[in-house]
Amino acid sequence: MIARRRRIAAQWTTLVPLLAVVLLVLTWGRDLPVVVVALVTLVLAGAVLAAVHHAEVVAHRVGEPFGSLVLAIAVTIIEVALIVTLMVDGGDKSATLARDTVFAAVMITCNGIVGLCLLVASLRHGTAVFNPEGTGAALATVATLATLSLVLPTFTTSKPGPEFSTVQLTFAALSSLILYGLFVATQTVRHRDYFLPITRHGEVITAEEHAEAPTALTARTSLALLGLALVGVVGLAKGVSPTIESGVEAAGLPHAVVGVIIALLVLLPETIAALRSARRDRVQTSLNLALGSAMASIGLTIPAVALVSLWLSGPLVLGLGSTHMVLLALTVVVASLTVVPGRATPLQGGVHLVLFAAYLELAINP
């Protein structure tokens, strides 16, 4: 029975990414009728689940923290490609696209995913335990990147408005790349044990013993299918975005809600993977995914848009408004207090989820 279930899982998780890419090619750049939108949405959901499956196969092969790093970087690279494409095609309307997308990713990961994982793990296992050294380092990097890239442009005076000058943007881009590269080196080489799951007694779990690791061929196949699935997720999300935008406008909601919905769709594979790790009492893996995604989103997006801005005639607005800066500051403070003890109760998870709900509410009613 177990072998049969594995064969069925292998079949559908192989077919769905291929179907998603084929459907993406057939629908790219076209106005889609309602029936096709429904089909695209169904395939999109299947591609998300397939991406999570293949990410877990790769993660099992390479081990932590490399597994969560693979998924975070893969999603972010495709997300950055989507942002750059929309910026090139969007004209003046794309001036705030990078800022809104990056900030949405930070709020979704640092409050939404972190809150859900802490709540699920603490309710299921009593308390959620993780390594404060690694999680604290990740949080400090996210806070620094977010402040340098999204807060400082509001206060600089070299250019009018919440924009960086060319020199300032270059500095922000290089700083983002350096900090992200330094963090990856810390996470994977010098202090890898800080980012491994721990037991309730504080002992590092260096290897999972419940299942045999997949073969190298299986892992490479899953890595390729993971890439296809993520291309399908992001591309199909862009394809249904006009329908989402029409629905948002019909409901009388601000246009920024569209970016939030798209960000939620793009980050859905990481959300599901993080929740599965939390259910297995591997909260450190969940936090690696959440904070690593926030960090990669800033660390890769800002350099990319800085490069693209050389060919764009319109402004590049990166500075946050006062409301969003308050939310970011409160998120950093609350996350710091959550990280310090190395364990969390349902209360901490609930606090992060309330902050995430506040972000969504203010996106709907600014």
N, C-alpha and C positions, 0 to 999 in steps of 0.2 A: 504493500500500500504506500509506504513512504517513497520507495523508488518510483512508483507510478506518479505520485504527486510531483516529484522532482522533475520527471520527464515532461509533464504538462507545463510546469513552471518554466522550464528551459525553452519549450516551444513558443509559448506566448510572449515571453520576454525577449525572444529573438525576432519574432514576426512584428511586434508592435512598433519598435524603433524604425524598422524598415518601412512599415506602412506610414508612419508619421512623416518620414522624409519624403516619400512619394507624394503624400497628400500635400505636403508643404510646397513641393515643386508645382503641383497642379493648381494650387490656389494662390500662389504668391502674386501680390499686386493686383488682385481682382476683387470686385465687389461680390460678396458672397450672399446668396439667399439664406433664408432662415433655416431651411433643411440642411444645407451644407454647413452652416455655423454649428448646428446641433451635432453633426457628424464630426466636425473638427474638434469640438469640445470633448466628445467622447474619446477620440483618439488621443487628445491632449492628456486626459486623465490617465489613460493607459500608458502613455509615454512617461508620465511622472512615476508611476509605480514600477515600470521597467527600469527607469534610471536608478531608482532606489535599490532595486534588486542587484543590478550590475555594480553599483557603487559598493554594496556590502560584499560582493564576491571579491572585488579588487582589494577592499579593505582587509578582508580575511587573509588574502594572499600576502600583502605587503606589511600588514600589522599596523598598529597605532604608533605614532600619530599620522603616519603617511596616508592611511586610508581616508581619514577625514580631510586631509590636505588635498588629496586628489579631487574629491567631490567639490570642495570649496573653490579651488582654482578653476576647475572645468566649468562650473556654473558661471563664475564671474567673468571668465574670458568671453564666453558666448554672450553674457549680459552686456559687457563692454562693447562687443561688436554690434549688438542691437542698438545701444545708445548712440554710437558713432554714426550708424546708418541713418537713424532718425534725425540726428543733428544735421547731417549733410542734406537731407531731403526736406527738413522742416522749416528752414528760413528763420525769421525772427521769433517764431513760436517756440523754437528749440533753445532759446537763450537760458532758460532755467531748467532744462530737461535733466542735465547731469546732476545739478544740485538736488532736485526733487527726488531723483531715482536713488542717489547715494544716501540721502537722509532717510528715505523710506526703508532702504535696506538696513540701515543702522537701527532704526526703531523696530523693525520686524525681527531682526536677529537678537538684539540685545534685550528686548523686552518681551516680544511675542514668543520666540522660540525658547529663550532662556526661561521665561516664566512658565511656559507649558511643561518643559522638561523637569524643572524643579518641582512643580506641582505633582506631576505624574509619579516621579521617583519617590518623593516624600510620602505621598499617599499610599503607594504600593509597598514601600520598604521602611517606612517610619521616618527616616531622614534621608536627604540626598547628600552623598559624600563625594568630594572631589579634591583635587590637589590645589591649594590656594597659591602655591608658587607659580605654576604654569598659567592658571586662570588669571591671576593678578597681572602677570606679564602681558598676557593677551589683552586684557582690559586697558592697561596703561597705554599700549600701542594704539588701540582703537581710539581712546580718548585724545591722544596726541594728534593722530592723523585727522580726526574729525575737527578738532579745534583749528589746526593749521590750515585746513582746506575749506572749511565751511563757516567758521566763526570770524576769523581774522579779516576776510574780504569785506565784511560789513563795516569795519572800523578803519581800514586803510584809506589814505587820502590822495594817493598818486593818481587815481582815476575816479571820476564821479560815479556814485552808485556803489552797490555791493560787488565790485569787480576788482580783480588783481590787475596790476600792470604786467607787461610782458616779463620783466625781471622777476617780479614777485611770483607770477604763475610758474615760471621756470624753477624757481627755488622750491615752491610747493610740490611740483611734480618730482623733482629729484629727491626731495626729502621723503616723499611717499614711497618711492622705489627703494631708497636706502633702508628706511625703517622696516618695510615689508620684507626685504631680503634678509635683513639682520634677524628679524623674528623667525623666519623660516629656518635659518641656520641654527638658531637657538632651539627651535622646536624639534628639529630632525637630527642634529649632530651633537652639539655640546651638552645640552640639558634635556635630552629626549625623555628621561624618566619623569620630568616635571609634568609632562603632558600625557602620561599613561593613566588608565583607570586605576583606582586604588580600592582595597577592601575596606570593610568597616573598622578594621584595626589599623588602617593607615599603610598597609603593605601594598607595594606596587604590583600590579598584575602585568607581568611581562609577556604572557602568552595565554591565549584562550585554549582550554582543554576539552571543550565540549564537542568539537568537530574537527575532522581532518582538513587541512588547508587545501584549497583547489590547486590543480596543476598550473604550471606556467602558461600552457596553451589556453586553458580555460580562463585564466586571469587576463591574458592579452585579448582574447575574444570579448570578454566582458568589458574591457576598457574601450575597445572599438565600438561596441554596442552602446556603452554609456555615452560616448561622444555623439553618436547618432541620435540617441534618445534626447539628449540635452539640446541639440540643434533643433529637433522636432518640437520640444517644449517651448523654447524661446521663439522660434519662427511661427509656430501655430498661435502662440499667445499674441504675437504682433498681428497675425491674420485676423483674429477675432477682436482686436482692439477697436476697429471702427464701430463694430456692433456694441461693444461696451461703452464707447464714447457716446454713441447715439442714445443708449439707455440712460447714461449719466445726465446728458443734456435734457432728455425728456423728463427726468425726475427732478430737474432744477438744481442739481448738485454742482459744486465747483469743479472745474476741469482737472484740478490736481488729484481728484479721486481716481481718475483713469490711471494715473501713474501708480497709485497705491495698489489698485487691483492687479495691474500688470506685474508689479514687484512681488505681490503675494503669489501669483501664478509661477513666476520664475523661481522663487525660493521654496516652492512646495516640495521638490525632491529632498532638499536638505532638512526641511521641517519634519517630514515623515521619517527620514533616517535618524534624526536626532531623537525623536520620540521613541523609536524602537530601541535605541541604545538606553534611553532613560528607563524604559520598562524592564530592561535586563540588568538594571542597576549599574550601568556604565555611564554615569553622569558626566565624567570627564570627557568622554568621547562626544557627548551631546554639546558640551560647552566648547570643545575644539571646533565642532562644526559651526556653531552659532557665531562665536567671536571671530573665528577664522574667515567666515563669509563676510562679516562686516569689515574686517581688515582688508581682505582682498578686494572688496567692492571699492573702497576708497583708494587703496594703494595701486590698483591697476586702472581705475576709471580716471582719476585726476591726471596722470601722465598721458593717457590716451586722448582726453579732451583737450589737454594743453597742446598736444601735437596737431590735432584736428583744427584747433582755433586759428592756426596759421593760415588756413585756407578759407576760413569763414569770415564773412564781412560783418556779421552782426555781433552783438555783445555776448559775452560769456559770464552770466551771473552765477556766482558761487556762494555768496554770502546769505546766511539764513536770516529770517525775520526774528523779531524779539520773542514771539511765542515759541517758535521752534528752538531758539537758543535756550529758553527756560527749560523746555522738555529735555534737551540734550544734557544740560547741566544736572538736572534732577536724575536723569538716567545714570550718569557717571557716578554721582554720589551714592545712589541706592545700590548700584552694582558693586561699588567698592565695599560697602557695608555687607553685602551678600557674600562677597568673595573671601573676606578676611578670616571668618571662622573655619572655612573649609567644609562646612556642612550647612544644609538649609532645611527648613520646615515648610509646610504648605503656606505659611504666612509670607515668606520671601517670594515664593512663586506667585502668590496672589498680588503682591505689591507690583511686581513687574508687569503682570497682566493688566492691572489697573492703569499703569502708565501707558501701555500699548493701547488700551481702550480710549484713553484720553487723547492720544495721537490720532486715532481714527475719528473720534468725535470732532476734534478740531479741524481735521481734513474735510469733514462733511459740513461743519458749521464753524468756519474760521472767525 
